[in-house]
Amino acid sequence: MKINVKVQGKNFVVEIIDPLARPVVAYVEGERFEIWPEEENG
């Protein structure tokens, strides 16, 4: 999945491999990031 994100006026294309995986693996301008989303307490 690819999404466009704007941060401080600059646009980025973010590619997320599997949004349900942990960690979430995302690529921003070719750089790999591992993201650990916080779970909401409901």
N, C-alpha and C positions, 0 to 999 in steps of 0.2 A: 504494500500500500504506500502510495506517495502522497504527501500533503505539503502545501505551501504554508510557511510560517514567516511572519514578519516580526523581527526583534529590533527595536530601536531604529525603525525606518529602513532596515535592510531585509530583503526577502531571501529565504532559504528554502530549498527543496529537501524535505526530510523523507527518507525511505525507511519504513518500519517493516521488518521481516515478519514477525508474528506478534500482534499486540497482546495475545493471551499468554505468551511465554514469559518466564521470569529467569533471568532479567530480559527486559525488552531490548532487542538489538535494533539500533537505529543508525543510519548513515546520513551524515550531513556533509555535503561537499566532499564525499569520498572518505571522510573520517568516521571510523566506527565508534559508537558509544553504547555502553550497557547501562540501562536505566532500571532502577528498582522503584516502581510506583508504590506510594504509601496506600494502604488499604483504609477505606473510610469505615468508621464505626457507626453503625446505624442502629 
